[in-house]
């Protein structure tokens, strides 16, 4: 025992193994934090290090550069430092890139050893990111053949049992090959993909894509999108389904694949009260029209209404402001004024005619011209005249007069 202890003294080994069943997204920050924590020698921890770690714990989100710097300091104090990261392919591409860039930036004079495991398809990306990396392929032709047989037999069994109803049998071969390609030689991956098929009816392969988008099955959706040719209509339809069912990761993936955000997805997200999806689609370039705003206004979805108003054109904002003034929707009026809608284009007159005193107050505070004339009926009238003709309440007439309104 003493010989091995002396031999390995000063060496450190850390591990990061993703939990495949854990729905929490993997992050480069979490990985580096884990490696950092495992590498600390609590007995030899200095006051300075304790202070740095305490500060790190107080930060809700750590800067990658800070974590990399701390790790670099630890590496320089060890003889050999090993990092084992399993399932690198489970990380999202942007997260994986950030993690690799951090690890590759550490200059440790060959004391730093990193071992990564991933699917075979990631080898090209690893070579691009770290040209000096050495790789060992564990791909097996027999394993691929076994997976092919397993997928084929599983699909056949599900069709016989009625668990997978396919109207067009010609799509089975395409789906089968797409699943095999996505599994990339990993049995566990193919099991997860097949589980995602579930009990569903699919008239064709595009229907299967829409079903996957609606259910939020990202693995299966990726397999189908990568392995099957899709047209714009299918992507738009899938985006509509995902937006309506609150599948944020699917929405992001479909947008990245080129789905047109200007064809219905915004209406679906708004109708189902998915405020974050509305913001996401707007940031991706979705257009706002009169119907979108009126629908949100009618259902009193103020958060969504505000997001839509911010992205709407001036003409749309002003027209909806007029309608909200007629209906007495105070919160909607506040939202529209906050994003630049103009009360001088009839909205003040509408509120005066309908007797909505709180909205009139908002317009006055916003600097609306209480002497402006607007076309009502056969003539041009001031807000005060409109209020009087409608049998306006004394309080409204007094409010307008106090603000400087005239006949």
C-alpha positions as CSV (number, residue, x, y, z in Angstrom):
1,X,0.0,0.0,0.0
2,X,2.8,2.5,0.9
3,X,4.4,2.1,-2.5
4,X,1.3,2.9,-4.5
5,X,0.6,5.8,-2.1
6,X,4.0,7.3,-2.8
7,X,3.7,6.7,-6.5
8,X,0.4,8.5,-6.8
9,X,0.9,11.3,-4.3
10,X,0.3,14.7,-5.9
11,X,-1.9,13.2,-8.6
12,X,-5.6,14.1,-8.8
13,X,-8.4,12.4,-10.7
14,X,-11.9,13.9,-11.2
15,X,-15.0,12.6,-12.9
16,X,-18.1,14.0,-14.5
17,X,-20.8,11.4,-15.6
18,X,-24.1,12.8,-16.9
19,X,-27.3,11.3,-15.5
20,X,-29.2,10.4,-18.6
21,X,-32.6,10.3,-16.8
22,X,-32.0,13.8,-15.3
23,X,-34.1,16.4,-17.2
24,X,-31.8,19.2,-16.0
25,X,-29.8,20.6,-19.0
26,X,-26.1,20.0,-18.8
27,X,-24.0,23.1,-18.5
28,X,-20.3,23.8,-18.9
29,X,-20.4,25.8,-15.7
30,X,-21.8,22.8,-13.7
31,X,-19.1,20.6,-15.1
32,X,-16.2,22.9,-14.2
33,X,-17.7,23.5,-10.7
34,X,-17.8,19.7,-10.2
35,X,-14.2,19.3,-11.3
36,X,-13.1,22.2,-9.1
37,X,-14.8,20.8,-6.0
38,X,-13.4,17.3,-6.5
39,X,-9.9,18.7,-6.8
40,X,-9.8,20.6,-3.5
41,X,-7.7,19.3,-0.6
42,X,-9.8,20.5,2.3
43,X,-6.9,20.0,4.8
44,X,-4.6,22.2,2.9
45,X,-7.2,24.8,1.8
46,X,-5.8,28.3,2.5
47,X,-7.9,31.2,3.8
48,X,-7.6,32.9,0.4
49,X,-9.1,29.9,-1.4
50,X,-11.9,29.6,1.2
51,X,-12.7,33.2,0.5
52,X,-12.7,32.7,-3.3
53,X,-14.9,29.6,-3.0
54,X,-17.4,31.4,-0.7
55,X,-17.6,34.2,-3.2
56,X,-18.2,31.6,-6.0
57,X,-21.1,30.0,-4.0
58,X,-22.7,33.4,-3.7
59,X,-22.8,33.9,-7.4
60,X,-26.0,32.5,-9.1
61,X,-24.1,32.1,-12.3
62,X,-20.3,31.9,-12.5
63,X,-18.2,33.4,-15.2
64,X,-16.5,30.7,-17.2
65,X,-13.2,32.6,-17.3
66,X,-13.2,32.8,-13.5
67,X,-13.8,29.0,-13.1
68,X,-11.1,28.3,-15.7
69,X,-8.6,30.6,-13.8
70,X,-9.3,28.8,-10.5
71,X,-8.8,25.4,-12.1
72,X,-5.6,26.5,-13.7
73,X,-4.3,27.5,-10.3
74,X,-5.1,24.1,-8.9
75,X,-3.5,22.2,-11.8
76,X,-0.2,24.0,-11.3
77,X,0.0,22.6,-7.8
78,X,-0.4,19.0,-8.8
79,X,1.9,16.4,-10.4
80,X,-0.7,15.0,-12.8
81,X,-4.3,16.0,-13.0
82,X,-6.8,13.7,-14.7
83,X,-10.3,14.7,-15.8
84,X,-12.8,12.1,-17.1
85,X,-15.9,13.3,-18.8
86,X,-18.4,10.7,-20.0
87,X,-21.2,11.2,-22.5
88,X,-19.8,14.4,-24.1
89,X,-22.4,14.1,-26.9
90,X,-25.2,14.6,-24.3
91,X,-24.2,18.3,-24.0
92,X,-25.8,20.8,-26.3
93,X,-23.3,22.0,-29.1
94,X,-22.9,25.5,-27.6
95,X,-22.3,24.1,-24.1
96,X,-19.9,21.5,-25.4
97,X,-18.0,24.2,-27.3
98,X,-17.7,26.3,-24.2
99,X,-16.5,23.4,-22.1
100,X,-13.8,22.3,-24.6
101,X,-12.6,25.9,-25.1
102,X,-12.1,26.2,-21.3
103,X,-10.2,22.9,-20.9
104,X,-8.1,23.5,-24.0
105,X,-7.1,26.9,-22.8
106,X,-5.3,25.5,-19.7
107,X,-1.5,25.5,-20.1
108,X,-0.3,22.9,-17.6
109,X,3.0,21.8,-19.1
110,X,1.6,18.3,-20.0
111,X,0.4,17.7,-16.4
112,X,-3.2,18.0,-17.4
113,X,-4.8,14.8,-18.9
114,X,-8.4,14.8,-20.2
115,X,-10.3,11.7,-21.2
116,X,-13.5,12.1,-23.1
117,X,-16.1,9.6,-24.2
118,X,-18.8,10.2,-26.7
119,X,-20.4,8.8,-29.8
120,X,-18.3,8.2,-32.8
121,X,-20.0,11.0,-34.8
122,X,-18.4,13.6,-32.5
123,X,-14.8,12.7,-33.4
124,X,-14.6,15.3,-36.2
125,X,-15.8,18.1,-33.9
126,X,-13.3,17.1,-31.3
127,X,-10.5,17.2,-33.9
128,X,-11.5,20.7,-35.0
129,X,-11.7,22.0,-31.5
130,X,-8.5,20.3,-30.2
131,X,-6.3,19.3,-33.1
132,X,-3.8,17.6,-30.9
133,X,-6.3,15.2,-29.4
134,X,-5.8,11.5,-29.8
135,X,-8.8,9.3,-30.4
136,X,-9.6,5.7,-30.0
137,X,-12.5,4.3,-32.0
138,X,-14.7,1.7,-30.3
139,X,-17.2,1.5,-33.2
140,X,-18.3,-2.0,-34.0
141,X,-19.8,-3.2,-37.3
142,X,-21.5,-6.0,-35.5
143,X,-23.0,-3.6,-32.9
144,X,-24.4,-1.5,-35.8
145,X,-25.9,-4.6,-37.4
146,X,-27.4,-5.7,-34.0
147,X,-29.0,-2.2,-33.6
148,X,-30.4,-2.4,-37.1
149,X,-32.0,-5.7,-36.4
150,X,-33.3,-4.5,-33.0
151,X,-34.9,-1.4,-34.5
152,X,-36.5,-3.3,-37.3
153,X,-38.0,-6.0,-35.1
154,X,-39.2,-3.4,-32.5
155,X,-41.0,-1.3,-35.2
156,X,-42.6,-4.5,-36.6
157,X,-43.8,-5.6,-33.1
158,X,-45.2,-2.2,-32.4
159,X,-47.1,-2.1,-35.6
160,X,-48.5,-5.6,-34.9
161,X,-49.5,-4.6,-31.4
162,X,-51.1,-1.4,-32.6
163,X,-48.7,0.8,-30.6
164,X,-47.6,2.5,-33.8
165,X,-50.2,3.0,-36.5
166,X,-48.8,4.1,-39.8
167,X,-51.0,4.8,-42.8
168,X,-48.2,4.9,-45.3
169,X,-46.0,1.8,-44.8
170,X,-43.3,3.2,-47.1
171,X,-42.1,5.6,-44.4
172,X,-41.1,2.8,-42.1
173,X,-37.7,2.2,-43.8
174,X,-36.9,6.0,-43.6
175,X,-37.8,6.2,-40.0
176,X,-35.9,3.0,-39.2
177,X,-32.7,4.4,-40.9
178,X,-33.1,7.8,-39.2
179,X,-33.3,6.1,-35.8
180,X,-30.2,4.0,-36.5
181,X,-28.2,6.9,-37.7
182,X,-29.1,9.0,-34.6
183,X,-28.2,6.2,-32.2
184,X,-24.7,6.2,-33.6
185,X,-23.9,2.7,-32.3
186,X,-25.3,3.3,-28.8
187,X,-27.9,0.7,-27.7
188,X,-29.1,2.9,-24.8
189,X,-29.7,5.8,-27.3
190,X,-31.8,3.6,-29.6
191,X,-33.9,2.4,-26.6
192,X,-34.6,6.0,-25.7
193,X,-35.6,6.9,-29.3
194,X,-37.9,4.0,-29.7
195,X,-39.5,4.8,-26.4
196,X,-40.2,8.2,-27.7
197,X,-42.3,6.8,-30.5
198,X,-44.9,5.8,-27.9
199,X,-48.5,5.1,-28.9
200,X,-49.3,7.4,-31.7
201,X,-51.0,7.4,-35.1
202,X,-48.9,8.7,-38.0
203,X,-50.4,9.1,-41.5
204,X,-46.9,9.9,-42.9
205,X,-43.4,10.8,-41.8
206,X,-44.3,14.5,-41.6
207,X,-47.1,13.6,-39.2
208,X,-44.6,11.8,-37.0
209,X,-42.4,14.9,-36.9
210,X,-45.3,17.0,-35.8
211,X,-46.2,14.5,-33.1
212,X,-42.7,14.5,-31.8
213,X,-42.7,18.3,-31.8
214,X,-45.9,18.5,-29.9
215,X,-44.8,15.9,-27.3
216,X,-41.4,17.6,-26.8
217,X,-39.5,14.5,-27.8
218,X,-36.2,16.2,-28.8
219,X,-34.2,13.1,-29.4
220,X,-36.7,11.6,-31.7
221,X,-37.3,14.9,-33.5
222,X,-33.6,15.3,-34.1
223,X,-33.4,11.8,-35.5
224,X,-36.2,12.5,-37.9
225,X,-35.1,15.9,-39.0
226,X,-31.6,14.7,-39.6
227,X,-32.6,11.5,-41.3
228,X,-35.7,12.5,-43.3
229,X,-36.1,15.1,-45.9
230,X,-38.6,17.8,-44.7
231,X,-40.2,20.7,-46.5
232,X,-41.1,24.1,-45.2
233,X,-44.7,23.2,-44.5
234,X,-43.7,20.4,-42.2
235,X,-41.3,22.6,-40.2
236,X,-43.9,25.4,-39.9
237,X,-46.6,22.9,-38.8
238,X,-44.2,21.3,-36.2
239,X,-43.3,24.8,-34.9
240,X,-47.0,25.6,-34.6
241,X,-47.6,22.4,-32.6
242,X,-44.6,23.0,-30.3
243,X,-45.5,26.6,-29.7
244,X,-49.0,25.7,-28.7
245,X,-47.9,23.0,-26.3
246,X,-45.1,24.9,-24.6
247,X,-42.1,22.9,-25.9
248,X,-39.4,25.6,-25.7
249,X,-36.4,23.3,-26.6
250,X,-38.3,22.0,-29.6
251,X,-39.2,25.6,-30.7
252,X,-35.5,26.6,-30.5
253,X,-34.4,23.5,-32.5
254,X,-37.0,24.0,-35.2
255,X,-36.0,27.7,-35.6
256,X,-32.4,26.6,-35.9
257,X,-33.5,24.2,-38.6
258,X,-35.0,27.0,-40.5
259,X,-38.7,26.9,-39.6
260,X,-40.5,30.1,-40.7
261,X,-41.6,31.9,-37.5
262,X,-43.9,34.2,-39.5
263,X,-46.6,31.6,-40.2
264,X,-48.9,31.0,-37.3
265,X,-46.6,29.9,-34.4
266,X,-47.0,33.3,-32.7
267,X,-50.8,32.9,-32.7
268,X,-50.5,29.4,-31.2
269,X,-48.2,30.5,-28.4
270,X,-50.3,33.5,-27.6
271,X,-53.6,31.5,-27.7
272,X,-52.2,29.0,-25.1
273,X,-50.8,31.9,-22.9
274,X,-47.2,30.9,-23.4
275,X,-45.6,34.3,-22.7
276,X,-42.0,33.2,-22.9
277,X,-42.6,31.5,-26.3
278,X,-44.2,34.7,-27.6
279,X,-41.0,36.6,-26.6
280,X,-38.8,33.8,-28.2
281,X,-40.7,33.9,-31.5
282,X,-40.7,37.7,-31.6
283,X,-36.9,37.7,-31.0
284,X,-36.6,35.3,-33.9
285,X,-38.4,37.7,-36.3
286,X,-42.1,36.9,-36.0
287,X,-44.4,39.6,-37.3
288,X,-47.3,41.1,-35.2
289,X,-50.6,42.0,-36.9
290,X,-53.8,43.5,-35.7
291,X,-55.5,40.1,-35.1
292,X,-52.7,38.9,-32.8
293,X,-53.1,42.0,-30.6
294,X,-56.9,41.9,-30.6
295,X,-56.9,38.2,-29.6
296,X,-54.6,38.8,-26.7
297,X,-56.6,41.9,-25.8
298,X,-59.9,40.0,-25.9
299,X,-58.5,37.3,-23.6
300,X,-57.0,39.8,-21.2
301,X,-53.5,38.3,-21.5
302,X,-51.7,41.5,-20.5
303,X,-48.1,40.1,-20.4
304,X,-48.4,38.7,-23.9
305,X,-50.3,41.8,-25.1
306,X,-47.4,44.0,-23.9
307,X,-44.8,41.9,-25.7
308,X,-46.8,41.9,-28.9
309,X,-47.4,45.7,-28.6
310,X,-43.7,46.3,-28.2
311,X,-43.0,44.5,-31.5
312,X,-46.0,45.9,-33.4
313,X,-45.8,48.7,-35.9
314,X,-47.0,52.2,-35.0
315,X,-50.2,51.9,-37.1
316,X,-51.2,48.7,-35.4
317,X,-50.5,50.1,-31.9
318,X,-52.6,53.2,-32.5
319,X,-55.6,51.3,-33.9
320,X,-55.6,48.8,-31.0
321,X,-55.2,51.7,-28.5
322,X,-58.4,53.2,-29.9
323,X,-60.3,49.9,-29.4
324,X,-58.9,49.4,-25.9
325,X,-60.1,53.0,-25.1
326,X,-63.6,52.2,-26.3
327,X,-63.8,49.0,-24.3
328,X,-62.3,50.6,-21.1
329,X,-59.3,48.2,-20.9
330,X,-57.1,50.2,-18.6
331,X,-54.2,47.8,-18.4
332,X,-54.0,47.4,-22.1
333,X,-54.0,51.2,-22.5
334,X,-51.1,51.4,-20.0
335,X,-49.2,48.8,-22.0
336,X,-49.7,50.5,-25.3
337,X,-48.7,53.9,-24.0
338,X,-45.6,52.4,-22.5
339,X,-44.5,51.3,-26.0
340,X,-45.2,54.5,-27.8
341,X,-48.9,54.4,-28.9
342,X,-50.3,57.9,-29.7
343,X,-53.4,59.0,-27.8
344,X,-53.8,62.0,-30.2
345,X,-55.2,59.9,-33.0
346,X,-58.7,59.4,-31.7
347,X,-58.1,57.3,-28.5
348,X,-58.7,60.3,-26.1
349,X,-62.0,61.1,-27.9
350,X,-63.1,57.5,-27.8
351,X,-62.5,57.3,-24.0
352,X,-64.3,60.6,-23.5
353,X,-67.3,59.4,-25.4
354,X,-67.5,56.1,-23.6
355,X,-66.9,57.7,-20.2
356,X,-63.8,55.8,-19.1
357,X,-62.4,58.4,-16.7
358,X,-59.3,56.3,-15.6
359,X,-58.2,56.0,-19.2
360,X,-58.7,59.7,-19.8
361,X,-56.5,60.4,-16.8
362,X,-53.8,58.2,-18.4
363,X,-53.9,60.1,-21.6
364,X,-53.7,63.4,-19.9
365,X,-50.7,62.2,-17.9
366,X,-49.1,61.0,-21.2
367,X,-49.4,64.5,-22.6
368,X,-52.4,64.0,-24.9
369,X,-53.7,67.2,-26.5
370,X,-57.1,67.8,-24.8
371,X,-57.9,70.6,-27.4
372,X,-57.3,68.4,-30.5
373,X,-60.2,67.9,-32.9
374,X,-61.0,64.6,-34.3
375,X,-63.7,63.4,-36.8
376,X,-66.7,62.0,-35.0
377,X,-69.9,61.6,-37.0
378,X,-70.2,64.5,-39.5
379,X,-67.9,66.9,-37.9
380,X,-64.7,67.5,-36.0
381,X,-65.0,67.7,-32.3
382,X,-62.8,68.2,-29.2
383,X,-62.8,65.5,-26.4
384,X,-64.9,67.9,-24.3
385,X,-67.6,68.2,-27.0
386,X,-67.6,64.5,-27.6
387,X,-68.1,63.8,-23.8
388,X,-70.9,66.4,-23.6
389,X,-72.7,65.0,-26.6
390,X,-72.6,61.5,-25.1
391,X,-74.1,62.9,-21.9
392,X,-70.8,62.9,-20.2
393,X,-70.5,62.6,-16.4
394,X,-69.7,65.9,-14.6
395,X,-66.5,64.4,-13.3
396,X,-65.2,63.8,-16.9
397,X,-66.1,67.2,-18.1
398,X,-64.4,68.8,-15.1
399,X,-61.3,66.6,-15.6
400,X,-61.0,67.7,-19.2
401,X,-61.6,71.4,-18.3
402,X,-59.0,71.2,-15.6
403,X,-56.5,69.8,-18.1
404,X,-57.2,72.8,-20.4
405,X,-59.9,71.4,-22.7
406,X,-62.1,73.9,-24.6
407,X,-65.2,73.8,-26.7
